[in-house]
């Protein structure tokens, strides 16, 4: 197989060479690009075939050859290998168009032959998890009660318990486990800090992998969520997702690359001070942090105390717009996606954020910017965790 074949021509191509980590929790490329070394060519091409089938659906081997730029001989070899490994299925014969030759045999990703465990540790409600198929569809759902704030050992024990219950509930071989965690997550899947759970330098990936005997990928919850939006959702091109719940965080994908940052803290916008007029006290000890203005518990409390729902939501949306304007301006983003409770974020909150955002950026370029809700609802981190596993294990994103 020629190394040059590995580059392909599909706009949706991607993958991780065999034996190489995509570092989904630590900032690797979301989709492969550029020159591939000869020793990595087969792994890259294998991922390229899976990536194409994942997004395009059922097709013939000839279709795959045209879509990927790989030769028919290479495609035939790879498809045979992937069928043997249980990742691709033959789906029957294409209906004849009346032309010469035998009708083509169609193949597709074996979407229901493996399952993925996804876990969301980021909510203000119980820890949640799910068994998902390769399309990110939730098949089984489980939850365990969240521990008392700051009890690090209890929190970790509950995560392990939830993971074990989910693995036991799977009905197909488990491809891997994806975890979206609050706080700052390093490249090695360790949680550097998650104050609400009292976690500091907790090697979460290694602990779960040892307990379960399965591959595990861990990322910040907002970084997991933005992967779901870009791979399984409506986002096109550059993508920013702001996740609002117990705290506030953002996930960014620019030019196909997850933006993680030197200290793995890109998107940690919750403790950006938005304005010089004070504001609600924040758990970090300062006043007027974005999180103090827009996190869900504080929003609900202020609405209850004031009785003026629309004013509270408009004020909070304005503060979000203040925080987002320099990011949108610097990166020339076409839209911002919000994830969180619809009853709070739709309407006055989102409208005020958008108005402020447009007012504070250059109209010539940013009058068309949008602020919209994700369609994934509360499952966005679970589905993003599934994408992390697909990317790490199969090179699909």
N, C-alpha and C positions, 0 to 999 in steps of 0.2 A: 504494500500500500504506500503510495507516495505521500510524503509529509505535506506537500502542497494541497492535497485533497482535503486535509483536515480543516482548512480555513473555511471552505464552503461559501455559499452565497446567500443563504437565507437571512432575512432581516431579523428573524427571531432565533437565530442560532445561538448556541451557548453550550456550556458544560464545563466540567472539571476533569482534567486529565486523571486517569487512574492513578491512585496513590497520592494525589495532591489534594490538600484541603482547600475548599473554597472560602473558609474562614467566615461563614455567614454571620457568626456572632462577632467577628473581629475586623471586618472591613475588606474582604476580598472582592474581586470583580463579580458582579451579579451574573453577567453572561460573558463567556469567553470571547476574546477578540485578539487580533494580531497573529503573529507567526507562532506556530506550534512546533516544538522540537520533535524530531522523528520518534524518540522513545515515548512521547506522549500522544502521538497521532491517533492510535487506535482508541484510547480512552476518550479523547476529544470527539472523534467521529461517532463513537457509540452514544455519547451524550447528545451530539447533534441530531442523530436519528430520533432519540427519545424526546428531545425538545420539540422537534418538528411535529411528531405525532401528538404530543401533549396539546399543542396549540391548534393544529390544523385538523386533527381527527383522522378518521379512516382514509387510507389512500393505498395505492398500489406501490410496488417496489419501484416502478418506473417514475411514479409521481415523486417518491422520496428522492430518487436520483436527481430529478430536475430541481426539486426544492432545496436540496442541500449542496448541490454541486459535486457530489461524490459519484464515482463511476458505478455503473450497474453491478459490476462484479463485487465491488466493495460493499454496496448496499445489500446484495444477496448474502454475502458472508456475515455482515453485521446483524441482519434481521434473523438469520438462522441461529446465531449465537444468542440473541435477545429472546427468541422464542424458547430456546433451551433453558435459559435462565429464568423464564416465567415473567418477563417484563413486556413481551409483545405477544399478541394473539393473531392468528389468521381468522378473518371474519367472513369468509365465503368469497364467491365470485361476483365481480361487477357485472351488472346487466349488460348484455351485448348490445352494441350500437349498430350491429349488422355489418361491421367491417371485417376484413380478413384477420385470421389468426385467432388464437384461443383468448377468451375473456380473461382479464387480469384478476389475480387473486389479491384481495384487499387485506391489509393488516392495520392494527391499531394498538395503542398502548393497552396493556392488560390492567385496566383501571381498578378492577375489583379483586385482583389476585393478591395484592399486598395491602396492608393497612398502616396508618401512621398514628402515633400518639401525640396529641397536642395538649399543652398545658398553659393556662393563663393565670399568673400569680399577681396580677396588677390591680384587680378591682377592689372596691371597698366592700364587696360582698364575699361569700366564701371562695376559696380557691376552686377553679373550675378546670375541667379537662374533658377531652373527647377522643374517641376513636374515629378516624377519618379515612376515607378512601383517597386514592391518588388524585382525584379532582378537588379535594378539599371539602367534600361533603361530610357533614357530621352524621355518623352512624349510631354512636352510643355516647351518652353524656353522663358525667359524674361530677360530684362536688364534695368538698369536705369543709367543715367550718373553719374560718380564719382564726388563727391563734391570738392570744392577747398581745397587744402592741409591745414590740421590743423583746419578745421571748424568742431568741434566735434558735435555740435547740428545738422548741416546740414547733416552730414554723418549718424547720427542715424536716422534722419527723412527719409532719402532715403532708409535705410535698412527696416524700418517699411513699407514704401510704396511698396517696392518690395515684401516683405512677403505677404502683403494683396493682391497684384495682383496675386501672385502665388496660394494662397489659393482659390481665386475666380475662377482661371482657372482649378482647380482640378475637375475631373468628378467622383470620388469615395471618400468614407470617407478617411480623411487624418490621417495617423497613427501618424505623428509627423513632426517636422521641425528640420532639421540639418543645422548648420551654421559653415563654415570654415572661421575663422577670422585671419588676420595677428596679430602679436604681441604675448604677453604672456597671456594665458587664464587660469584662476583658476579653481579649482574643482567645484565651484558653477556656472560655465558658465559665470562668469564676466570677462571682458577684463581688465586685470591689467594695461597693457600699449600697445598702438598701435600708435606710434608717428606720422605716416603719416596721421592719421585721428584726431589727437589731443585727443585721448581717454586715460583716466586714471581712473581706477576703475569704468568702465561703466558696470552696471549689465545687460548685453545684453540678457542673457537667461530670466531673470525675466521680463524685459521690453517687449520682444517679446511674451512671454507666456501670459502676461496680455493683450496685444493688440489683440492677435489672439484667445485666449481661447484654446490653443493646447499645448501638450507637446513639449518642445524645448530642443535641445542639442547643445552646442557650444563648439568648440575645435579650437586649432591652426590649420591653414590651412595645414601645413605639416603633422601634426598628423592625420588629416582627410584623406589626400592623401595616407598615408602609409596604412591606413585601407582598402582603395579601392584596393591597390596593393596586399595586403595579402588575402583579401576575394574574390575579383572579378577579380584579375589579375593573373600574371604568377609567383609571388613570392612563394617560398616554404621555410618553416622553418623560421629562423631568417631573418629579413628584415630591410634594411635601404633605405629610399628614400630621396633624396636631391631635394628640390623644388627651382627652380631658376626663378625669375621673377623680380618684383620691388625690392624685397629683396632676401635673401637666408636663408633657414631654412631646417632642417632635421627632419624626423619622424623615430622612431625606434620601432620595435617589437622584443623582445628577449624572447625566451622560451614561446611564446604565450602571453607575457605581454607587453602592451604599456609602453615605458619608458618615464615618464613624468618629474621626478626630484622633489627634495624637494621644489623648488621654482617655479615649473611648467615651467621651462625654459630649460629642456633637448632638445637638437636639435637646440638650438639657436647658430649656428656656424657662423653666418654672421659677427660677430665682433671679431672673432679669428684672430689675426695678423699672416699672413702667410709669414714669412721671416723677415730678419733684414735689408733689403736693401731699406727700404722706400716703395714706391708704391703710387697708386692714393689716394688722400685725401678722407676720409670717412665722411658721415654726422654726425658721432658720435664725430668728432673732431680729430681723430687719422689718421695716414697714414697706408695704406697697409692692411686694414681689408679684409677678404675674400669677403664680400659684395661689397667693392669698386672695387675688381678685376673682379668679375663674374656676378654681377647683370645686368639684361638685358639693362636698359637705359645706363649704363656706357659702357658696351660692344659695343653697337651700336654706341655710340658717338666716342669711340676710333677707331673703324673700319672706320668710316667716316673721322675722322681727319687724320689717318695714311695712308689709302688706301691699307694697307697690312693686309687683312682679316685673312689669315692663321696664321701669326705671332701673331696677337692679340689673336686669339682663342687658339693657342698653349700655350701662356704665361698664359692665364686665366685658362686653363685646368690644367697646372702644379701647379698653386696655389691651385686649388681644391684638387688635388692629395696630396699635402703637408698637407692640413687640414684633409683629410680622412685617411691617413696612420696610425696615432696612434689609431684611432677609429677602423679601420679594424683589426689592430694588437691586440688591447686589447680585442675585442669581437669575433675574429676569424670569421668574416663575409664572406660568400661565394660570395656575390655580392653587388653592389650598384646600385640602380635604379635612373635615372635622370628624372625629370619632368620639362618641360619648352619648349621654342621654338626650334623645331627640326632644323631649319635653322642655329641656333647658336651652339646647343649642340651636334649634330651628327658630325662625322668626326674628324677634327683636335682637337676640344675641348675634346671630350670623349677619343680619342686615347691618347692624352697627359696626361689626368688625370689618365688613366689606367697605362700608362708607368711609371709615377711618383709613383703611388701607389705601383706597384710591386717592383720598385727599392728601396722603403723605407720600405718594410716589409720583413719578413723572407721568402726567396724563397721556402724553404722546405714545407711551409704550405700555402703560399699565391700566388704562381705562377698561380694558377687556378682561382683567383678572377676575376670577370667580372664587367664591367661597362656598363650598357645598358639603353636605353630609355624605359619609360613606354609606353604601348600600349593604355592607356586611353586618351592620348592627353590632350586637355584643359579642359575636363570634369572630370578630376581625383578628384578634390575637391568636385564637386557636387556629384559624386558617393560615395566618402568617407563620405560625410554628410549623404547620404542615409544609409550607413552601420552603422553609429553612431545611427541612429534612430532604425534600425533593432535590433541592440544589446541592446539598452536601453529598447525598448518596447517588443521585442519578445525573447531576448536572442540568436539571430542569428548573427553569425559573420563568 
